[in-house]
C-alpha cells in the first residue's frame, strides 16, 4: 500500500512507540525521513538509527531514548507542513518551540536541519515538524 505522506507516517509511528514504551520502531526509508531522524539523534531525542536495505526502498530502525526513570525524551511531535498546506519560513521567522528548549526541523537547500543550525547557516526553508 502506498503511503501518501511518509513524514507523517514516520512521526505517527514514533509517537505510537513512545506511547507504548517500545524500545525501537521501524519506519520506511526516504532521504527526508533519514534527515529528520539524524536531526533527532544529533539533538539527543533518540539513541540512534540504522538503515536496513530490503530490496526496495529499505527500512529505518529507530532506537527510542528513555531516561533512567523511564520517561521518554520526546513529549510532543507535531507535523507542521503537510502535502495539502506547505509551510515555508525565512530564517528570521523560524519558530522557537518551548522558548528554545524544543526544536523545529526544517528542510533547507543545505539539507534537513534543526532550527538552531538553520539560524547558524542563515537559511530558511520548509518547516517540517516541531519537537517538544
C-alpha positions in Angstrom: 0.0 0.0 0.0 1.4 3.4 -1.0 1.9 6.0 1.8 0.8 9.5 0.8 2.8 11.3 3.4 5.9 9.3 4.6 7.0 12.0 7.1 3.6 12.0 8.9 3.7 8.2 8.9 7.1 8.1 10.5 6.2 10.7 13.1 3.0 8.8 14.0 5.0 5.5 14.3 7.4 7.3 16.7 4.5 8.8 18.7 2.9 5.3 19.0 6.2 3.7 20.0 6.6 6.3 22.8 3.0 5.8 24.0 3.6 2.0 24.1 7.0 2.4 25.8 8.7 0.5 22.9 12.4 0.4 22.7 12.6 0.5 18.9 10.4 1.3 15.9 10.7 0.6 12.2 9.8 3.1 9.5 10.0 3.4 5.7 13.3 4.8 4.4 13.5 8.0 2.4 16.0 10.8 2.2 13.9 13.3 4.2 13.0 10.7 6.8 16.7 9.9 7.3 17.4 13.6 7.6 14.7 14.1 10.3 15.9 11.0 12.2 19.5 12.3 12.0 18.5 15.7 13.5 16.6 13.9 16.3 19.7 11.8 17.0 22.0 14.9 16.9 19.7 16.8 19.2 19.5 13.9 21.7 15.9 12.9 21.3 16.6 9.3 20.1 19.5 6.9 20.8 20.3 6.2 17.2 19.1 4.6 14.0 20.1 2.0 11.4 19.1 1.8 7.7 18.3 -1.7 6.6 18.1 -2.5 2.9 15.3 -4.9 1.9 15.4 -4.8 -1.9 13.0 -1.9 -2.2 13.5 1.5 -0.6 14.6 0.0 2.8 13.6 0.5 6.4 14.9 2.7 9.2 15.2 1.1 12.7 14.9 3.9 15.3 16.0 3.3 18.9 13.8 5.4 21.2 15.6 7.1 24.1 14.3 6.8 27.7 15.7 8.2 31.0 16.6 6.0 34.0 13.2 6.8 35.4 11.5 5.5 32.2 10.5 8.9 30.8 10.9 9.4 27.1 12.9 12.4 25.7 10.1 13.0 23.1 7.0 14.5 24.5 5.3 16.1 21.5 5.9 15.6 17.8 3.9 17.9 15.5 3.8 17.8 11.7 3.7 21.4 10.5 4.0 21.4 6.7 1.6 18.9 5.0 1.1 17.9 1.4 -2.1 20.0 1.2 -0.6 23.0 3.0 3.1 23.6 2.7 4.6 25.9 5.4 7.8 27.9 4.4 9.7 30.1 6.8 12.6 32.5 6.4 15.5 32.4 8.7 14.1 35.2 10.9 10.6 33.6 11.0 11.7 30.1 12.3 9.8 29.2 15.5 11.5 28.5 18.8 9.4 25.7 20.4 9.2 25.9 24.2 11.3 29.2 24.1 14.3 27.3 22.7 14.0 24.1 24.7 12.4 22.2 21.8 13.4 22.2 18.2 11.9 22.8 14.8 13.1 20.6 11.9 13.5 22.5 8.6 14.2 21.2 5.1 16.6 23.7 3.6 18.8 23.9 0.5 21.6 22.7 2.7 19.7 19.6 3.9 17.4 18.8 6.8 18.5 20.9 9.7 17.3 21.9 13.2 16.2 25.5 13.7 19.4 26.3 15.6 21.6 25.1 12.7 19.4 26.8 10.1 19.9 30.1 12.0 23.7 29.5 12.1 23.7 28.8 8.4 21.3 31.7 7.8 18.9 29.6 5.7 15.2 29.1 5.8 13.0 26.5 4.2 10.1 24.2 4.6 9.1 23.8 8.3 8.6 20.0 8.5 7.8 19.4 12.2 8.4 20.6 15.8 9.6 18.6 18.7 8.8 19.5 22.3 
